[in-house]
Amino acid sequence: MLNHEKPLRIALTKGRLEKDTVGLFERMGHDCSDLRDKGRRLFLRIPDLNMEVVLAKANDVITYVEHGVCDLGVVGKDTIMEMGRSVFEIADLGFGRCHFALAGRKGDHFYEGYAVKTIATKYPRVARGFFESKGMDVDIVKIEGSVELAPLLGLSDAIVDIVETGTTLKENGLEVFEEIAAISARMIVNTASLKFRQTEIENFADSVEHAIARERTDRQ
Ligand code: PRP
């Protein structure tokens, strides 16, 4: 229970991560009725936690936490990696699991040949970092969605994208060539908030991590 006069403010990534976070908080016994009955409101409350909740796009969650207008945030590691900012991750929430992968047409030998390869991706920073770490020069084309189309249309030799179940790749005749990084939802914290409200924030993060660990054990 958090009793500080000023509520802690947390930004949740709208959509799936928001729903997973609300589910987790409810299983921890917190009253999320305001979030369940939110309509189009973006500013909500969890009264027993003395917590304000704002709903935002993933990139904006990081921006709000970085600027200190939110103390905490829940955002995917994919967004953290692509924005390339050094945010302080206080907990791995375990849900939203998927990974970044290099993928392309099934049976293609991506690493063969000397021609500079073209990579289509929604995540140019992640793709650039991956190939830089291999010392490999590539051309990167930014695509906004359904990146799987790019190798099928002949725009790129491969893609760097998120793979969750692998169904999209499979159903389009593509396959993973190499896994790049594991992704899951992270709780991030503003460093000044952590300094000034350290006990409160750490106690809350600990209770979240204990709940996740307990659920993991129960499932085994
Ligand atoms: C993501 C990702 C893949 C797909 C992977 O796309 O970019 O296309 O999900 O999921 P799977 O491995 O379970 O099939 P998203 O659904 O966000 O749509 P988008 O491609 O339009 O961005």
Residues whose N, C-alpha, C, O or C-beta is under 5 A from the ligand:
A	BS01	PRP	E144 G145 S146 V147 D161 I162 V163 E164 T165 G166 T167 T168 L169
